[in-house]
Structures are given as C-alpha cells and as structure tokens.
Amino acid sequence: MQPLYVLQAVDVRRATVAGSSRATTVQKLVIPPIKFMNANHNPGGGVMSVDFTLPRTEPIEPTFMVKGIDTDIFDGMGFADEWTFAGAFRDKQSGAMVPMRAVIKGAISEWEPDESDPADFIGCNHIFKEVTHFDLTMDGKELYYIDFWERVLRVSGNDLFADIRSALGA
C-alpha cells in the first residue's frame, strides 16, 4: 500500500546563503509540473496521430509566495542563483517525518505583489525562469534530476538521455 504523506511545513532558501530561511514568511511553494516534450506523428496512411514522448522537458518554472515583502529577493533578482525548496511530510501510517528537497538553479524573473490591505499581510509571488537545474528527492531517494548543462535527465535514477549522449559521442 502506498504511504499517505501529509505536508507539515515548507521552507524556501538560497542554497548558498546561510540564514536565508523563509520558514516563517513563506505562504506556499509550488514544485513545478514536469511536462515531457512530444513530437506529433500523423502518418498519411495511418489511422491515428500519435504524440511520441521525447526525453526532454518543457521549461520548468517553480514559484513561491511569501507574506510581507521579502527585500532579500531583490539582491540578485534576474540573475541565476541556487535555491532550495524544502518540505516536511508526515507518513500517517508509520508516523515518520519524511523530508523532501528540490534544488533549483534559476533566476527569479517575476515579482508580483498582491493588493495592499492594512488588515492583512501583503503577499508577493516569485516566479523562476532560466531554470537550468532541478532535482527532487524525497527521504533521500532521487525522484527527478535534470541539468541542462550536463545534458542529464533522470527519473528515479533512470537516465533517459544516456543513450542519446552516447550516440552523439558525448
């Protein structure tokens, strides 16, 4: 039976800056959807069109929202940096606390504040672009690893691009 993991807490921090935790200000973080690219094939003599899945993904765009204004975001905004998205999940059957980590190399390129209201903290959304590295682990197990510069794409440890690198002589 699959474990039932319930999210307990999240954090967002610059991976290279000690003390940059946003655990008390982060309202939500969004692990980006992973969408594989497809190539459509519609044969003239065939009975159907097929979208064949390719071992590459669409651009990855993580986001997070904080309550209040996070002035640290403006240091380096628009430039690629390394970030950690962290989650703490409770396995409801065993009671164990299970860590999840996403390491992201990308640039915060969009900052969008909410409407201001003195009765409520303003919230600000932060959107990453130019993501060249994304890896996701849960309880120490690699679920997903992609690096543009290394030309590596692994899902559960299976390198989907290895034979292509080999065929290209890389």
N, C-alpha and C positions, 0 to 999 in steps of 0.2 A: 504494500500500500504506500502511496506517495505521502511524504510528510506534509503537514499543514503548517506553513510558515506564516507567522503574523508579524508584520512590521512593528517594531517597538520605538525606534528612534533613527534619525538621519543626521548626517553632517556633510558639509562641503568645505574643502580647504585647498589652498595652494599646496601642492605636494612638496614644493621646495622651500616653503616658509614655515618655520616652527611658530606655533601660537596663532595660526590663521584660521582656527576652527570657527565655524558659524553655527555650531550646535544650538545656540540659544536664540539665533535670529532666523535661521532657515525655516521657511514655512513648508516648502515642498521641493523635491528634486525630481527630475524626470530622466530616467535612464532611457536613452534614445531607442526608437524602434530600429531593428536591424532588418533592412529590406535588401534582398539579393536582386541584382540586375537580371533582366530577362532579355532574350533575343527571340523575336517572333519569327516563326517559320510558317508560311502559308503556301504549301505546295499546290501548283496548278492542277495536278491530277489527284490531289488528296481529298479526303472527306472532312478534314478539320484543320484548323490552325492550332499551333502549339507554341506556347511561350516557354522556351527552354531556359532553365535557370543557369546563370553563369557564376563562377566563383569570384565574384566581386560585389561590393555593396554600393547602394546609393549613399550620398553624403550623410554622415552621422552628425546630428545636431542636439546634443544634450542641453538641458535648461535647468535653472533653479530659480526659486523665488525666495526673497528674504523679506522680513518685516522691518520697516525702517529703511534708512538709506545707508548702504554699505559703501563708505568712501574709499575703502581699500580696492574696490573693483576698478576704480579709475586709474590706479597705478598699473600701467601695462595694458590697459584696455586697447583692443585692436591688434595686440601682438600675441603670438602663440606662447603659451605657458603650460605647465603641467599641473593638473588638478586631480583631487581625489574626491569621489562621491562615496560616502560610507553609509551602510545601513546595518542595523542590528535587528535580526529576526528571531522570534521565539518559535522553536519547534513545539507545537502544542501537545504532541503525544509524549515526547521524551522530556520536555521542559528545558532542553538545552538552548543556549543562546548561540545563534549562528551568524557570523559576520559575512557581509557582502561588501566587496570593494570594486569600484570602477576607477581605473586610471585613464585620464583623458589628456591628450596633448592637443590643444586648440586655442583659438582666440575668442574671447568674449567680444562679440561684434555688435550686439544689440543690447541696449539697456532701456527698459520700458517701465516707468513708474505708474502706479495706479492713480486714480483720482485722490486728491487730498481731502481728508476729513478729520478735524481735530478730535472726534470721538473714537477714531480707530487709527491704528498704526498704518501708515502708508506702506504698500508693498511694492517691491521692484522685481521685475523679471529680468533674467540674464540669459542670453542665448549664445551658444558657441557656434562658430563656423570654423573653417580651415582645420577641421579635426583630422590629424594625420596618424593618431594612435588612439586605440581604445581597447582596453582589456577589462574583462569582467570575471571576478572569481567569487565563489560562494563556499564558505567553510574550507578555504584553501584549495578548492578544485577550480581549475580553469574552465570556464564555460565558453568564453569567447575571447579571441585575441586577433586584432587586426592592426597592421602597421604599414602605412603607405610606403615609407622609405625602405623598409626591409622586404617589402612585397610578400608579406606573410599574412595568411588568413586561416586561423584555426578555430574550429568549433569542437568543443570537448576534446581537445588535443589532436584532432584530425586536421592536418594541414591540407586544405583544399587547393592550394596553389603550388604545392611542392613539385608535382609532375610537370606543371607548366614552366616553372623556373628551370627545371632540369632540361626540358625540351628546348628552351631558349638558350641553354648553355650557361645559365647563371648559377 
